């Protein structure tokens, strides 16, 4: 994966963040209450420090003081701080969970819609790492910034009451530490934040390649090559993280330096050195308040460094929402099942060559035909178009004379079923794999489909039957059995049109021929479109087409 950092400028983009906030709108009440708790804890902390300073200075001057109020403020601060941490983290986790659901829904409605046209590692990074990065938006940016806003007038009032000169100095330094420095840090470090997320995505892709392809890597002696790719991308990520760590250390040091200058200024005002002399009692109260104020915003400059990651993470997440989904329609579903492609031109991206160029094809009801061609010819793209997971740039796809762009997606997919080479079996039971989206199906219906797929007896022989755990990718079954389970799931749809996208890939010749025999026998009366790179079982087909360079050519059966 190439590393690309946005060149639109260093300032954080606000558009994606606004979209994230729209997703979080149902949580605004909870988020606001959490912020109120945080502000109350900040106010209690400031009051505690200011009162402690005033009382200590009063004791030094021999004044009698009662500490009941101070104890009450201290206890209140502890309770508020605990409640704030507990509540704000809980609402943040809830908001992030909602964001993941929203992300998945946007992904499902987009152009790639589960057909495998995305890099798994990149999707995993967006779904996990990028979304987790956004907890900084509320916990480390919004809440501390709100605390700084409420602290500023309090510090200004106490400072100016102590002495106009020292009050102005402390307020200016506080504004620098709480607002100016974080903004400058955010602008300056945005590229490094983007680079970290980009390299995390690249590393995750390499790690998944190594994990998923380990069997093939061992067979061909390529383990070291794949491991070296992981190590290289890991080192590049570490380099970016070291750069960011240096930026965080520099930002933290700068924030600490400003706070120390503010404390020195308060001490100098008490001594009358370079600033008008102030009252010892008021000055000590201001000193304690200054310590608390600058401590409360000490993380804001460091948060500014993280702002680049937050902004880029939001941008990567909402990119999914900006992908144009296939057009939704409301036209009634026609009764017939004839399919036709009329002068279809399609490409996945504007800078890529057309997959189809003025492609036309007619498929009669009940017809069985195959489209063969080399890898990359666009055979799987045809399945994406017929399922409305993608839309052609020009031309039309018709179902019984009606443009599928005018049909409702779910209604169309009740007529068109799909079985691919990568049909996924989830790490769950056989029952739950068969009843995706249809949990109310009876055991009789499930076994009827399993019997038609010639795997019913296998399932009956298992100790737990339909409730047998399959494991990741159906690893507890053989390849042929797993493919038959996937076929049974497809047959449960009763769709009259069946698209078979390389359904027997990975099976040995004997298992493949047996599987295709079962498939053809169980789809009698249905329209079958077989997509393959080579032809097996041609005797059961009506037509064969060769797809090459975006065009179809009839082949002898």
Beta strands, then each sheet from edge to edge (+ up, - down):
strand 1: 339-346
strand 2: 356-363
strand 3: 368-372
strand 4: 394-399
strand 5: 402-403
strand 6: 416-420
strand 7: 497-501
strand 8: 527-532
strand 9: 543-548
strand 10: 551-555
sheet 1: 2+ 1- 4+ 5-
sheet 2: 6+ 7+ 8+ 3+ 9+ 10-
end
